[in-house]
Amino acid sequence: MMRFEHKDILDIESLSPRDITMLLDTAEGMKEISERPVKKVPTLRGKTIVLFFQEPSTRTRVSFDIAGKRLSADTISISSGTSSIVKGETLIDTARNLEAMNPNIIVMRHPSSGAPELVARRVRASVVNAGDGLHAHPTQALLDMMTVREKKGRIQGLKIAIIGDIAHSRVARSNIQGFTKMGASVVVAAPPTMIPMGIEALGCRVAPDMDSCIEGADVIMMLRIQKERQENILFPSEREYSNLFGLTLERLKRANRDVTVMHPGPMNRGVEISEDVADGGHSVILDQVTNGVALRMAVFYLVSGGQKNAN
């Protein structure tokens, strides 16, 4: 039997290819539970999971909540508006008070990079990073890898094109690290103002324009413009951005015929992706959401001490 060696899941960087494979394999097994008439197993009965979200979220938060409930864990949600942080309590004091109630897992989304790691060092509970600042979003990258492996049968040797607001995307960073670790080639494209200096150090290549980025791509991942994280507007207009970096059916012809189109959401239809592409036959955007539940079930199971058969 193989045991998952990590107490916490804070980023992709700290996971080995073996860890990633174990998570993806376990998630494949978990997916079947969501297809049953009764979508529940007693695996984590008696365990308590706190969802500590200090930023807005729909897909990620609900997905973690459903994942915990399908494993029979008790889930409790805390948002920024309902925590004592609004009264001036520090993050560490909040974490210590949560720890005093003996939860098993704390799922944490926070606007500051490194906040989940700070908490993980101070609590006995497992901490799962649900997105921290511009740093990382490990479970999104894992569910994206799960979706690609499911659709393509492999990750190694694929060309992955990631296009959009790379500078402000923790999803982009985690996906670049994850896909390159698993043997894929990652190419990114964006307006120069949305390409962070040194991004190549994560293992990707920067394309000069969108068309060359998606040329021969097996997977295209579109990212939204994160206006809420931009201090200044980084492009002249949404129309010009869409003309240069929006994915249309015409542009899609440059990719491989069986290209897979992804988006972590939320989408800005008509800006980074057209309606007919988002809802077309190449799109796996809703599959990503479905796989998110199974992947997060696998995360809960493995950090709780679950084992996977080596075969």
Secondary structure as UniProt FT lines:
FT   STRAND          2..3
FT   TURN            13..14
FT   HELIX           17..31
FT   HELIX           32..35
FT   TURN            43..46
FT   STRAND          48..53
FT   HELIX           59..70
FT   TURN            71..72
FT   STRAND          74..79
FT   TURN            80..82
FT   HELIX           84..87
FT   HELIX           91..100
FT   STRAND          105..110
FT   TURN            113..114
FT   HELIX           115..120
FT   TURN            121..122
FT   STRAND          126..132
FT   TURN            133..135
FT   HELIX           138..152
FT   TURN            156..157
FT   STRAND          159..163
FT   HELIX           166..168
FT   HELIX           170..181
FT   TURN            182..183
FT   STRAND          185..189
FT   HELIX           192..194
FT   TURN            197..198
FT   HELIX           199..202
FT   STRAND          205..206
FT   HELIX           210..214
FT   TURN            215..216
FT   STRAND          219..222
FT   HELIX           227..229
FT   HELIX           238..245
FT   HELIX           249..252
FT   TURN            253..254
FT   TURN            257..258
FT   STRAND          260..262
FT   TURN            270..272
FT   HELIX           275..278
FT   TURN            281..282
FT   HELIX           285..303
FT   TURN            304..305
FT   STRAND          307..308
//
